[in-house]
Every structure is written in C-alpha cells, then in structure tokens.
Amino acid sequence: MIKNILFSFAFLWALAGCSQKNSPSATNTQFLLLSPKDFAKQLTTEKGILLDVRTPGEWKKGHLKDARHLDIFRDDFEDEISKLDTNITVFVYCASGGRSSEASDMMRKKGFQKIIDMDGGFMRWKNEGLPSEQ
C-alpha cells in the first residue's frame, strides 16, 4: 500500500516537472521544444535569432549556419542576452538540450516573447543527418 502511494506521488511529481518545461512562465512567453527537423523547418519560416549556447570548443567542432555563439558559462551571459530584442523569436540550442533549457528559462524571466528550443541539441541534429558548418 505504502509503495503504491509513494509510486503515485513520484509519478505525479515527475509528470508535473515534465509539463513545466513546455508551459509558458508567468511572463506570457511562448515556448516550443521542437525536434531538430521541426526546428530546421521553423528556421526557414520564421525570422529570429539563432543562438548556440555551447562552449567555444564545441562551437569549433561544428554549429548551425548563421548561428550566433554565446557560451552560457560566460560570466556576462545574462548581460549579453539582455541586449537581445525580446520581441524577436529566439531559436536556441546546445549539445544535448540541458544548457539550452537553462538559457530558455533565463530568457523567459527576462520577458522574451517567443523561444524555440531544439530537443536533443546539436548531437541529435547531427545524428539525424542535418547540415552544419565547421
């Protein structure tokens, strides 16, 4: 009985955490988490800023065409994203999705209107055979 209650609680807690990732914050930010193929398609149909938040070493190994590089580990990362126009769509990616999620959260708090995060990041992009630059 207790195991069932604990399992139910853990399941509901995990479910709430997952649904939060896709829900907009109180800032009315529109947030989309898209597969690399859908991300690429959206890039061709919507104007915006393409932001790569990986490290310089990762960037040098390859990145998306026309991406702007801004390492999330830089001390001035939040200051730099504050300089971006919050009314323009921001497409963001990292290596696997963790850092871009963190960057998306920062941008939501700063009032960005629309953020599109690539699910699985650059590694999934490459695994799906999509083009990149070096």
Disulfide bonds with the S-S distance in Angstrom:
none
